[in-house]
């Protein structure tokens, strides 16, 4: 199985399976002499950790990270940083009754058809458990970006829609995101989502979500205009996250309904600097960052593992039915927020390093 590595200059490789002994990643290309600790990485992992509320899977994992290499006396050495997270709460027996069946909506069928085998325990390598490793890599990327770009740089993500229920974007509050179990930037929407998800879970079903990411303090010039556009790589990175089915940069798909006057972001000069009057482009023009806030959003499909009985086939091609028991997120999109932040951080650092290598600034 190839393609377990993401990035060009700042790269990470993930490894491990959902119900194996451990998962982890190796980060390559991190600059030396950057202060990094397990505590710093743990802060990001705790945002994604399962079992923190009744609205996510009740699998109990501490997701305690251990740095094995690449950090000495509290600072990066410039060598590969290897990290490990041990799996502690696997219940593989939950999958025994369906081990020969393909779960609709999952990668069971395609994985088996491609490789001729599969780890049926929670999806094995294809499980979203892998994303904890990405969050660990993203934590390092955030630390390096803040070191290189200063305190003006930040990345924050929030859930802006669960099922058909969308927030009022005008009420977005960064601080509110960390105060509720939904990563919701609008406190008025929280009780509405709570009731909706309780009803969804009670019915044995699931729902999808849309997550929006905002990166501030990104300099002008990141990205290349043809085959390494910044928005191209952001889209690729976000699409690589489990269950993601669509990505918007700025206005994204909605740009098709706008006029040229509305969609194009006018520019004025203010105190000798360019000032954009709007940001429909999401902070990227021609594949290159404008210096504005980077805005990207992505859609996560409803969790495919649901209690309600569905039609499927088994590995011998026979028709059968399936009902998935065990511990699953009624809305997997909630825990996708720190994963999206991590991927965006890795992409921005990768492009910052490529920009400085070519342009020297």
Backbone torsions as a table, in degrees:
resi	resn	phi	psi	omega
1	UNK	NA	117.6	-178.1
2	UNK	-96.8	179.8	172.0
3	UNK	63.8	56.5	173.7
4	UNK	-107.6	9.3	-177.4
5	UNK	-118.7	139.4	179.5
6	UNK	-126.3	138.2	175.9
7	UNK	109.5	169.5	-178.4
8	UNK	-114.2	-68.7	176.6
9	UNK	-91.0	-45.1	171.1
10	UNK	-97.4	110.5	-172.9
11	UNK	-126.8	153.0	171.2
12	UNK	-138.7	146.8	177.2
13	UNK	-120.5	126.6	178.0
14	UNK	-102.6	156.9	179.6
15	UNK	-148.8	162.1	175.4
16	UNK	105.7	164.5	-179.1
17	UNK	-122.0	161.3	-175.5
18	UNK	-55.9	-41.7	-176.7
19	UNK	-113.0	17.5	174.5
20	UNK	-80.0	-178.4	-179.4
21	UNK	-62.3	-35.2	-176.0
22	UNK	-161.6	165.6	170.2
23	UNK	-126.5	168.0	179.3
24	UNK	-178.5	-174.2	178.9
25	UNK	-153.3	160.4	173.9
26	UNK	-122.7	120.4	178.8
27	UNK	-98.3	125.4	-179.1
28	UNK	-121.1	140.0	178.1
29	UNK	97.2	7.0	178.3
30	UNK	-72.7	131.3	178.6
31	UNK	-60.2	153.3	178.6
32	UNK	-79.4	164.7	173.1
33	UNK	65.0	30.8	173.6
34	UNK	-102.0	126.7	-179.6
35	UNK	-68.5	118.8	-179.1
36	UNK	-138.9	136.8	176.4
37	UNK	-134.9	161.2	176.3
38	UNK	-60.9	-33.1	178.6
39	UNK	-61.8	-41.2	179.0
40	UNK	-61.1	-43.3	-178.8
41	UNK	-70.1	-37.1	-178.4
42	UNK	-62.1	-33.6	179.0
43	UNK	-55.9	-43.6	179.9
44	UNK	-72.8	-40.3	179.6
45	UNK	-63.3	-34.3	-179.8
46	UNK	-65.1	-25.7	178.5
47	UNK	-68.5	-32.2	-176.5
48	UNK	-93.4	-17.7	-170.4
49	UNK	-52.3	135.2	179.1
50	UNK	-72.8	167.2	173.4
51	UNK	76.4	15.9	-175.4
52	UNK	-90.1	-13.4	176.6
53	UNK	-155.4	170.4	-179.3
54	UNK	-75.3	-2.5	-177.3
55	UNK	-98.5	3.7	178.2
56	UNK	-131.0	173.1	179.5
57	UNK	-55.6	143.8	-178.4
58	UNK	-92.3	12.4	171.9
59	UNK	-60.1	127.5	-175.6
60	UNK	-98.1	102.1	177.3
61	UNK	-126.7	129.1	176.7
62	UNK	-73.7	-23.7	-177.5
63	UNK	51.5	41.4	-179.3
64	UNK	-75.3	119.2	-176.0
65	UNK	-90.6	145.4	175.5
66	UNK	-128.8	126.0	176.9
67	UNK	-85.3	124.6	-177.0
68	UNK	-99.6	-25.8	-177.0
69	UNK	-159.3	166.9	172.7
70	UNK	87.1	-4.5	177.7
71	UNK	-130.1	126.8	-179.8
72	UNK	-135.1	129.1	-178.5
73	UNK	52.9	38.9	173.5
74	UNK	83.6	2.4	-179.4
75	UNK	-131.0	150.7	178.5
76	UNK	-67.4	147.0	-178.5
77	UNK	-100.1	-8.8	-175.8
78	UNK	93.3	-5.4	178.0
79	UNK	-95.4	169.2	-178.7
80	UNK	-56.2	134.1	177.9
81	UNK	-99.2	113.8	-179.9
82	UNK	-102.8	133.1	-179.4
83	UNK	-131.4	146.7	-178.8
84	UNK	-132.0	142.9	176.2
85	UNK	-131.1	116.8	-177.8
86	UNK	-80.6	138.7	173.8
87	UNK	-81.5	130.2	-175.0
88	UNK	-119.2	-23.8	-172.2
89	UNK	-123.7	50.5	177.7
90	UNK	-81.7	136.9	175.1
91	UNK	-127.6	73.5	-174.2
92	UNK	-62.9	-24.8	-179.1
93	UNK	-62.3	-22.8	178.6
94	UNK	-61.8	-19.6	-175.0
95	UNK	-104.5	-2.3	-177.4
96	UNK	-60.2	-40.9	-175.2
97	UNK	-71.9	-16.3	-177.8
98	UNK	-121.4	15.4	-173.4
99	UNK	-63.6	-23.3	179.9
100	UNK	-101.0	5.2	-179.3
101	UNK	-109.2	149.8	177.3
102	UNK	-95.0	121.2	179.6
103	UNK	-74.2	123.0	178.3
104	UNK	-59.0	137.0	179.3
105	UNK	88.1	-15.0	178.4
106	UNK	-94.5	175.9	179.5
107	UNK	-89.7	10.2	-177.5
108	UNK	-53.4	-50.2	-175.5
109	UNK	-64.4	-51.2	-176.0
110	UNK	-67.2	-38.7	179.4
111	UNK	-62.1	-46.1	-179.4
112	UNK	-65.4	-41.3	-179.4
113	UNK	-66.4	-33.9	-179.4
114	UNK	-77.2	-47.7	-171.2
115	UNK	-103.3	-13.7	178.7
116	UNK	79.1	5.0	175.5
117	UNK	-158.3	167.1	175.5
118	UNK	-162.5	150.9	173.6
119	UNK	-89.5	107.1	-174.4
120	UNK	-78.5	-8.1	-177.1
121	UNK	-75.0	92.8	178.3
122	UNK	69.0	15.0	179.6
123	UNK	95.4	-7.1	176.2
124	UNK	60.3	-126.5	-177.9
125	UNK	-68.7	-29.2	-176.2
126	UNK	-82.0	-0.6	-178.7
127	UNK	-69.6	150.8	175.4
128	UNK	-67.5	-7.4	174.4
129	UNK	-58.4	-29.1	179.2
130	UNK	-58.5	-26.8	-173.5
131	UNK	-69.7	-16.2	174.7
132	UNK	-61.0	-35.6	178.3
133	UNK	-65.7	-37.9	177.6
134	UNK	-64.2	-39.8	-179.7
135	UNK	-63.9	-36.9	176.8
136	UNK	-63.5	-43.8	177.8
137	UNK	-64.9	-41.3	179.6
138	UNK	-64.8	-32.0	177.8
139	UNK	-62.0	-41.6	177.5
140	UNK	-65.7	-42.7	179.4
141	UNK	-59.9	-41.9	178.4
142	UNK	-60.6	-44.0	-179.1
143	UNK	-61.8	-43.6	-179.4
144	UNK	-67.3	-42.6	179.6
145	UNK	-61.1	-42.4	179.2
146	UNK	-67.6	-31.8	175.9
147	UNK	-68.3	-42.0	-175.9
148	UNK	-81.2	-34.8	-174.4
149	UNK	-104.4	-14.3	178.6
150	UNK	90.3	179.9	-175.3
151	UNK	-66.8	-15.8	179.7
152	UNK	-68.7	-18.2	-179.3
153	UNK	-84.6	137.6	174.7
154	UNK	-158.7	152.7	172.3
155	UNK	-127.9	131.4	174.5
156	UNK	-141.8	140.3	178.7
157	UNK	-123.1	153.1	177.3
158	UNK	-147.6	152.1	174.9
159	UNK	-81.0	124.1	-178.7
160	UNK	-107.5	-10.0	178.2
161	UNK	-154.4	133.9	170.5
162	UNK	-124.1	123.7	-173.7
163	UNK	57.5	-132.0	178.9
164	UNK	-89.2	2.3	-170.9
165	UNK	-98.7	111.3	-177.6
166	UNK	-107.8	148.3	177.4
167	UNK	-76.8	168.5	169.6
168	UNK	-88.8	109.7	-175.7
169	UNK	-59.3	-25.7	179.9
170	UNK	-68.2	-14.5	-179.2
171	UNK	-101.5	11.9	-179.4
172	UNK	-57.5	127.9	178.5
173	UNK	-134.1	112.8	-177.8
174	UNK	-55.1	-42.3	-176.0
175	UNK	-67.0	-31.1	-178.1
176	UNK	-67.0	-26.6	-176.6
177	UNK	-57.7	-37.3	-177.1
178	UNK	-88.3	1.6	-176.0
179	UNK	-99.9	-3.7	-177.4
180	UNK	-138.7	159.7	-175.4
181	UNK	-74.8	-2.2	-176.6
182	UNK	-103.9	-0.8	-171.7
183	UNK	54.8	38.5	-175.6
184	UNK	-90.8	126.3	-179.8
185	UNK	-82.8	2.5	-178.6
186	UNK	-128.4	106.0	-173.9
187	UNK	-64.2	-23.9	179.9
188	UNK	-67.9	-25.4	-176.7
189	UNK	-85.4	-20.3	-174.4
190	UNK	-54.6	-52.0	-179.5
191	UNK	-65.2	-27.9	178.0
192	UNK	-67.9	-46.1	177.9
193	UNK	-64.3	-39.0	-178.9
194	UNK	-58.0	-47.6	-180.0
195	UNK	-67.2	-40.8	-179.9
196	UNK	-60.6	-45.0	-178.8
197	UNK	-70.1	-34.9	175.6
198	UNK	-61.5	-40.1	177.9
199	UNK	-68.1	-40.6	179.0
200	UNK	-61.9	-47.3	-179.4
201	UNK	-63.1	-41.9	-179.6
202	UNK	-62.6	-33.0	-179.0
203	UNK	-78.9	-7.7	-179.8
204	UNK	82.6	14.3	-176.8
205	UNK	-112.4	-159.9	-179.4
206	UNK	-153.8	174.7	178.9
207	UNK	-146.6	165.6	-179.7
208	UNK	-97.4	-174.4	-178.1
209	UNK	-158.4	160.9	172.3
210	UNK	-122.2	131.3	-179.3
211	UNK	-114.0	135.6	176.4
212	UNK	-112.8	136.0	179.3
213	UNK	-114.2	138.5	178.6
214	UNK	-131.4	125.1	178.7
215	UNK	-117.6	120.1	180.0
216	UNK	-105.6	154.3	177.0
217	UNK	77.9	20.2	177.4
218	UNK	-84.0	127.1	-176.7
219	UNK	-72.5	164.5	174.4
220	UNK	-70.0	142.0	168.2
221	UNK	106.9	-2.4	179.3
222	UNK	-75.8	135.8	179.7
223	UNK	107.2	159.6	177.6
224	UNK	-120.8	150.0	-168.5
225	UNK	-75.8	-10.1	-176.2
226	UNK	-116.3	-82.2	-170.8
227	UNK	-101.3	6.3	173.4
228	UNK	-138.8	49.4	177.0
229	UNK	-61.1	143.5	179.0
230	UNK	-62.4	-44.2	179.7
231	UNK	-68.1	-31.2	176.0
232	UNK	-61.3	-46.6	-177.8
233	UNK	-72.8	-32.8	174.6
234	UNK	-63.2	-45.5	179.4
235	UNK	-61.2	-43.6	179.8
236	UNK	-63.3	-42.9	-179.6
237	UNK	-64.9	-43.4	-179.3
238	UNK	-71.0	-35.8	178.2
239	UNK	-68.0	-20.1	179.8
240	UNK	-77.6	-11.8	178.8
241	UNK	-73.5	138.5	-179.6
242	UNK	-53.1	136.3	173.6
243	UNK	74.5	1.7	177.7
244	UNK	-79.8	130.9	-176.5
245	UNK	-121.8	-0.6	178.8
246	UNK	-169.3	148.7	-179.0
247	UNK	-134.2	137.9	172.0
248	UNK	-118.3	138.8	170.0
249	UNK	-109.5	117.9	-174.9
250	UNK	61.8	-129.9	179.2
251	UNK	-65.6	-26.4	175.3
252	UNK	55.7	-130.1	-179.0
253	UNK	-60.0	-28.8	-179.3
254	UNK	-69.1	-16.2	179.1
255	UNK	-62.4	-25.2	-179.2
256	UNK	-64.7	-23.0	-178.6
257	UNK	-96.0	0.0	-179.1
258	UNK	-94.4	162.4	173.4
259	UNK	-90.9	167.3	178.7
260	UNK	-60.9	-37.2	179.2
261	UNK	-65.8	-38.7	-177.4
262	UNK	-77.0	-42.2	-172.5
263	UNK	-74.4	-38.3	-177.4
264	UNK	-72.7	130.6	-176.3
265	UNK	-86.6	108.0	-177.8
266	UNK	-64.5	152.0	-176.7
267	UNK	-124.5	137.2	174.0
268	UNK	-130.9	165.2	176.6
269	UNK	-100.5	129.2	179.7
270	UNK	-134.6	112.9	-178.8
271	UNK	55.2	40.8	176.6
272	UNK	79.5	5.1	-179.7
273	UNK	-121.8	149.7	178.1
274	UNK	-71.2	135.8	178.1
275	UNK	-129.6	122.3	178.7
276	UNK	-87.1	139.6	-177.2
277	UNK	-88.5	-10.1	175.7
278	UNK	-156.5	178.2	-176.9
279	UNK	-144.1	51.7	176.5
280	UNK	-66.9	-24.0	-178.6
281	UNK	-79.6	-6.0	179.0
282	UNK	70.4	24.4	177.4
283	UNK	82.5	14.4	-178.1
284	UNK	-139.7	126.2	175.7
285	UNK	-127.8	128.6	-179.7
286	UNK	60.6	27.1	179.3
287	UNK	83.4	3.5	-175.9
288	UNK	-121.8	137.5	-178.2
289	UNK	-65.7	143.0	-176.7
290	UNK	-95.2	-10.9	-173.7
291	UNK	96.8	-8.9	175.1
292	UNK	-79.8	177.9	174.8
293	UNK	-63.8	130.7	173.9
294	UNK	-80.6	125.9	-179.5
295	UNK	-125.7	121.8	177.8
296	UNK	-139.0	147.8	176.5
297	UNK	-135.7	154.7	179.1
298	UNK	-143.7	147.7	-177.3
299	UNK	-101.1	130.6	177.9
300	UNK	-108.7	128.4	-177.0
301	UNK	-71.5	163.3	175.4
302	UNK	-59.3	144.2	177.6
303	UNK	-54.4	128.5	-175.9
304	UNK	-76.6	-26.4	178.6
305	UNK	-81.5	105.1	-178.8
306	UNK	-130.6	160.0	-177.7
307	UNK	-74.4	-30.9	-176.8
308	UNK	-65.2	139.5	-175.9
309	UNK	-68.6	135.2	-179.5
310	UNK	-129.8	158.0	176.2
311	UNK	-83.8	142.3	176.4
312	UNK	-158.5	-169.8	173.8
313	UNK	-129.2	163.1	175.4
314	UNK	-99.2	-179.4	-174.7
315	UNK	-69.1	-10.5	175.3
316	UNK	-95.3	3.2	177.1
317	UNK	85.0	11.5	-178.9
318	UNK	-90.2	141.6	177.3
319	UNK	-66.1	140.0	178.9
320	UNK	-158.2	-177.6	177.0
321	UNK	-124.4	158.8	-177.2
322	UNK	-146.0	141.5	171.3
323	UNK	-134.5	122.1	-172.8
324	UNK	-92.0	117.3	176.5
325	UNK	-95.3	-178.2	178.0
326	UNK	103.1	-159.2	-172.4
327	UNK	-109.9	113.1	-176.3
328	UNK	-139.9	153.3	178.5
329	UNK	-75.1	128.3	172.7
330	UNK	-66.9	-24.4	175.2
331	UNK	-143.5	96.0	-175.8
332	UNK	-66.9	-17.1	-179.3
333	UNK	-64.0	-24.6	-178.4
334	UNK	-60.1	-48.4	-176.9
335	UNK	-81.0	1.5	177.8
336	UNK	-80.2	-11.7	-177.4
337	UNK	-59.8	-55.8	179.3
338	UNK	-65.5	-24.4	177.3
339	UNK	-70.0	-44.6	176.9
340	UNK	-61.6	-42.4	176.9
341	UNK	-59.7	-42.1	-178.7
342	UNK	-64.0	-45.1	-179.4
343	UNK	-64.4	-42.0	179.5
344	UNK	-63.8	-40.5	178.4
345	UNK	-61.8	-44.1	179.9
346	UNK	-63.0	-40.8	-179.1
347	UNK	-67.7	-44.5	-179.2
348	UNK	-65.0	-40.4	178.0
349	UNK	-66.6	-41.7	177.8
350	UNK	-57.7	-45.4	-179.1
351	UNK	-72.0	-33.9	176.6
352	UNK	-63.9	-40.9	179.3
353	UNK	-67.9	-39.4	177.6
354	UNK	-67.2	-38.3	178.8
355	UNK	-63.2	-46.6	-179.0
356	UNK	-68.4	-32.1	178.4
357	UNK	-66.3	-35.3	-178.1
358	UNK	-89.6	-42.1	-171.6
359	UNK	-105.0	-16.6	175.7
360	UNK	75.0	13.2	179.2
361	UNK	-138.5	NA	NA
